[in-house]
């Protein structure tokens, strides 16, 4: 994969605050070749500060970057085992998606994500 792929990260049935936490985790992990951006929801009337992240987008520029992204996702789910969701869904702009399950071994997670993002690059 040599083309940069933009994909969204989603947490099925998850608390919206989890996307904020995941975005912070990925930024702190600094996976090589991965950029993360969050689109914040408008804060409610009378609320102070920014709203929660409602959409989390990552840009992956190489196959090795996919590995780094999945390692960061795995680390986040492992570190927050009791509070983290059971899965994170990576969806490419063309609709190709993969569900990264917390119970799956890391090599399986990596292989699934690489296959989905390679399909999106075609």
Protein Blocks (a to p, Z undefined) as FASTA:
>chain_A
ZZdcddddddehiafklmmmmmmmmmmnopghiacddddddddehiacjdddfbdcdddf
bfklmmmmmmmmmmmmmmmmmmmcfbdcdddfkopacdddfkbcfklmmmmmmmmmmmmm
ZZ
